Amino acid sequence: MEKIIFKPEGADPVEFFVLEQTRLGGHNYILVTDFEEGDGEALILKDMSEEGEEESRYVIVSDDDELDALAPVFEDLLDDIALEREEE
């Protein structure tokens, strides 16, 4: 499993493991988790970088409609994983 490191501005670097990636509506998305094995928190991240940028810029997908469209795509790609939304 690929490990990536995010370096948020003004915060400590955060490590995530990439479970899967997809492209939808002209944007690249990755499904990441904080644990390599077992159950963990998962986030869907959207690549907001412009063409030609050296590094990708990801934001956490929080829009309900966007999450509703992406969750089944990732569930199909990862047939052994079920995504559950955490209530706020």
Buried (B, 14 or more C-beta within 10 A) or exposed (E): EEEBEBEEEEEEEEEBBBBBBBEEEEEBBBBBBEEEEEEEEBBBBBBEEEEEEEEEEBEEBEEEEBEEBBBEBBBEEEEEBEBEEEEE
